[in-house]
Amino acid sequence: MLYAILCEDVENSLSLRAGARPAHLERIQELVDAGRLLVAGPHPALDTEDPGEAGFTGSLIIAEFDSLEAATAWADSDPYVDAGVFSKVTVKPYKKVLP
């Protein structure tokens, strides 16, 4: 089943993100390689694809996991969590309807 992992950043998270980004992207790539990733990306703090120093306010990952518990465990072990990037992480079942 698909699960949405909704993450909210702490204030001024850009430097924290930068330090943990390679390890974070490595884990995301594992989902891609396994054919389990639907979409992933950050929420820019400004209405632009490159918010510069304003950084990001959070992230969204939608991927396939065996259960809510498995998705939550995966989310909880993300390098961004360990680095203190996220103030809150919510994992919810997701049903793709379109396209």
Buried (B, 14 or more C-beta within 10 A) or exposed (E): EBBBBBBBBEEEBBEBBEBBBEEBEEBBEEBEEEEEBBEBEBBBBEEEEEBEEEBBBBBEBBBBBEEEEBBBEBBEEBBBBEBEBBEEBEBEEBEEEEE
